[in-house]
Amino acid sequence: MASFERELVKGLSPQLRVTSRYLLFNIAWTFLAGHFTGNWSQVDRFWPLLPPFYTAIYALFPLFGNSALKLKIQNVQPRPLLMMFLQFIWSIRLTYYAFRRGLLSLNEEDYRWPVFRKMVPNKAFQIIFNFGFVAFFQNCLLYSLSLPAYAAASKVSPLQCGDALLAVLVLLSIAGESIADNQQWVFQKFKKTKRVNYAEEWPGSRLGLNAADRGRGFLTKGLWAYSRHPNVACEQLIWLFMSLFPILENNNVHNFIDYFLLMLPSLSLCLLIYSSTLFTEKISSSKYPAYRLYQQRVAMFWPVETWIKTLYLKYIKGEKIRQSVENGIWGGDAGEATVIPDQGKKTLLKEHSD
């Protein structure tokens, strides 16, 4: 195995040799752990950690010469350091959200995997899929998301105004994803308990939830009124913006092939998110009758499409059709939730009963 590994990484740069060995290790252990435990969420648990881990290797590798004690700070490039910092913020946010949902538990598994195994009960196919897609493809994708940082670290280049603009766009995308995830978290708590402590939630969580929202079964307010999946829409933007950092340095990009290779990891992530979202929506449509109306009126990802869908329903299908669709999504305000004081200490959301 050691000989095979040496041959596989032969000819790579020192940085890529290090990260490639970690990649092979992660593929092996996530496949074996998923196979023997029957839990395919092994990669999911480390999803927030792996891209910034690989990026940190590329960004900090010049610190060390032949001896670990020999620092060469002058060779560290600022652009990969900035990318590492942004990915670190992304990682903290996503890890916190996963922890809050209990997804870091060793027994927790993404709800879609049991559904998928039930749809495809062939054991041999499940083993092949677990290795080929869950362990191999997902690990390779997470590895590839760090490669723009490797490209940025390969050339000496000072930061430019474009770096600041991209950093702001990445931070805004992280903030949008955080707000969307928190709105969904608040809704799911309200759906289960009929009460939400807004004082413990992040800004942007006051959605005016009511009995109709709970009965509908899925969230259609806040950012979710403009996108059916605003959180993953922002996730795609984060990595698309990340891919643009090395492009700012002209020495890194010479032709269309270079542009394409730098964008390929983030585009692959977009494709994965799109296919995964299709499967998610298939499950949602089977559970919630109004979800098909939601699909007709609200875009899967981008709010511009929501605006186009609105115009289409109003001017092509007719105003009555548009109102009928919107009433099916947002209508029914009876039993509106009200904010009431709880013994003067907390502000709680409670279903109003007439």
N, C-alpha and C positions, 0 to 999 in steps of 0.2 A: 504493500500500500504506500509506504514511504517513497519507494522508487517511482511508482506511478505518479505520485504527487509531484516529485521533482521534475519528471518529464513534462507534466502538464503545465507547470509554471516556468519551464525553461525558456529563456529569451525575454522574459518580462523585466521591466524596471524593478529596482528594489522595493519601491512602494507597492507596485502591483503584485509582487511576489507575496508580500505580507498579507495584503487584503484578499488575494486569491486563496490563500491557505485558510483564512477565516471563512471564506465563502464555502469552500469544500466541506469544512467542519460543520457549518450551519446546515448545509443540505443534508448531510449524513444524520446528524442527531435529530433534526426536526422530522425527517422521514421515519426513523426508527421509533421515536417517541410517539408520533401519531399512529403508527401501525400497531404498536404493542398496547397502547392505552385506548385506542379507538377514538381519540380526541384529535381532530385535525386543526385545532386552533393554536398549534405550537408556534407557527410563524407569526400569527396575529399578536401573540403576547410580546414578541420582541420587535414588532413592526416599528414602534416609535424610536427604538434605540439603534437599529442597524445603520440606516443612512448617515446619521451624524457620527457614528462610530467610525465608519469607513472614511468619511470626510475629514475627521480629526486626524486620522493617520496621514492623509495627504497634506493637510495643512501644517501639521507639527513635525512631519518627518525630517525636514531640514534642521531641526533643533539638535539632532543627534548625529555625530560623525561615527567613526568606527568604534568609538567608546561611548557608552551611554552617559559618561560624565563630561564628554566634550561637547559643549553647546556651541552652535553656530547660528545665533539669533539673526545675524545679518542676512541670512539666506531665506528667512521666512517671508512669504509673500502676503501682502495685506488682503488681497481679494479672497483667497480660500479661507483665511481667518474670518473674514466677514461672513462668508457662506456658512462656516462652521457655527458661528454665533447665532445666525438666524435659524439654522437647523436645530440648534440646542434649545432655542425658545419653542420651536415647533414640537420638539420631543417632550419637553416639560408639560406643555399644554395637553398633548395627546395622551401622555402617560397618566396625567391626573384624571382626564376624562375616562380612560379605560379603568383606572382604579376605582373611580366613583361608581361605575356601572358593574364592578365586580368581574371585569373581563380578565384581570390578572390572576384570578384564582386558577389553580391547576386543574380544577374540575369543570371550569366554565368552558363552553364551546359556542362558537357562533351558531345561531339558530338555523342558519341556512344549510350547514353541513349535514345534520340529521335528515333534513328534507331532501337534500340531494341524494344521500345514500338510500333513502327509501324509494326515490324515483328510479335509481339505478342499482338494484340489489346484487348484481353480479360481483362476487368477491374479487375475482381476478382483475376486473376493470377497476374496482375501487383501489386496489393496491397500486396499479399502474397510474391511476389518477393522483393518488396521494403522493407518489414519488414525482411524477412528471410535472404536475401543476402545483400542488400545494407546497411541496418541499423545493423542487428544482426551480420552477419558473418564478415563484414568488421571491425566493432568496436571490436569484439572479437579477430580478427587477429591482429589489432594494439595493443590491450591490451597484447596479448600473446608475441609480439615481445619484450616486456620489461621484460618478466619473466626470461630470462638468467641473467639480472641484479639483480633480486631478489635472484636467486641462488648464484650469486657471493657475494651478501651482507650478505648471511646467514652464511658464514664461515670467520674466521679471517685468512687472508693470505696476505703476502707481494707481491708486484709486481715482476714479473720475466722477463727474456729476451723474453719469448714468448708473454708477454703482449705488449712489445715494437714492436715486429714483427707484431702482429695483428693490432696494432694501425697504423703502417705505411701502411699496406695493406688496411685498411679501408680508410685512407686518400687518398691513390692512387686511390681507387675505386670512392671516391667522386670527385676527380679531373677528372677522366675519364668520369664520368657521366656529370660533368659540361661542359667539352669540347664538348661532343656529343650533349647535349641540346643546347649549344650556336651555334654549326654548323647548327643544324636544325632551330634555330631561324633566323640566317643569311639567310639561304636558303628560308624560308617562306617569309621574308621581300623582298628578291630579286624577288621571284615569283610574289609578288603583285605589287611592285613598280618599278622593274628593276634596282633599285639602293640600295646600302648598304654603310653606312659610317663605314668603317673598323676601323677608329680611335676611334669609340665608342664601339667597340666590344672587347670581351676577346681574349686572344691569342689562336691560333689554328683555327681561323675563316676564314683565307684566303684560299678559296677553288678553286679559278679560275673558278667561275661559268660562264656559257654561255647560249646562247639561247636554246641550245639542252637540258640543264638541266631544264630550265623553261618549255619547251615543254613536257618533260618527265613527269613532275609533282611531282616527289619525289626525295629525295636526295640520291645520290650514291657515294659521294666523302667524303674525310676525313675518320673519323672512320666508316662512313656508307658504305665504300667500303669493309670493312672486316666483318661487322655485320649489319643485317637489323635493329637491335634495340640495338645499343651499350649502350644507356642510361639505359635501363631497365636491360641489362646484368650486368652492374656495380651495379645497385640497388640490384640485387640478391646477388652479391658478398658481398656487405656491410653487409647485415643481416646474411649471412652465416658466415662471419668472426665474427660478434657480438656474434653469438651463441657459438663460441669456447672459449670465455673468461672464463666462469666458469669451463670449462673442464680442464683448466690449473691447477686448484686446485683439486688434487686427492680426497680430502675429500668430494667434491661435487658429484663425479661420481663414482659409484660402479660397474655398470654392463651395458650391452647393452641397457637395458630399460632406464636407466638414460641418456645415450648418445642420444637415440632416442627422448626422451621427450624434451631435451634441443634443439635439432635440429628441432623438429616438427614445431615450429612457422615459422622459416625461410623457411623450405621446403614447408609449406602451402602457404607462400607468393610466392615462385617460381611457384607452381601449379596455383595460381591465376593469376600471370603474364603471364604464358604460355597460359592459356585459354583465357585471355583478349587479348593477342597478336594475337591469332588465329582469333578472331572476328575482330580485327583491320585490319588484313591482308585480310580478306574476303572483307571488305569495300574497301581497297586499290586496290585489284585485280579487283573489279568491276568498279573502276574509271580510272585506268591507265593500258593500254594494255601491257606495257613493264614490269609490276610488276611480272608477272609469270616468265619471263626470269631472273629477279633479284632473285627470289626465287630459281631458278635452280643453280645459280652461287654463291650466298652469303648466309652464314649461318643466321639462325634466331637470334642467340645470340653469339655463341662462334667462334672466328676466326679460330680455329683448324678445325672446320667443313667446313669453307670456303676453306681452303687448300685442304681438302679431296674432296670437290665438284669440285675444279679446276682439280685435278688429274683424277677424274672420267670422266669429260667432255673431257679431253685431250686424255686419254689413252683408255677409254672404248667407248665413243661416237665418238671420232675422233677429230683431230685438227680443221677441218673445222667447225664442230658443235660448238666447244669451241669458235672459233673466231666469229661465227655468233651470239652466245649468248652474248658475251662480246661487240660486236658492237651494239647490241640492248640495252645494258645497258649504255655503256660509249661512244659509237660512236657519230659522228656528232659534230665536233668542230666548224662548221661555226657559225659566229656571236659570237665569243669568247669574254667574258667580258674583258675589260681593265681598269686599274686603271689610273685615270686622276686627275690632281689637280683642285680644285674648288676655284678659285680666291685666290689661295695661302693660304687658311685657312684650308680646309678639304680635305681629300682623299676620293673620292667617287667611287663606282663601277657603271659603266655605260655600257649598252649593246653596243657592237661595231656593227655598221651598215655599210655594204659595198655598 
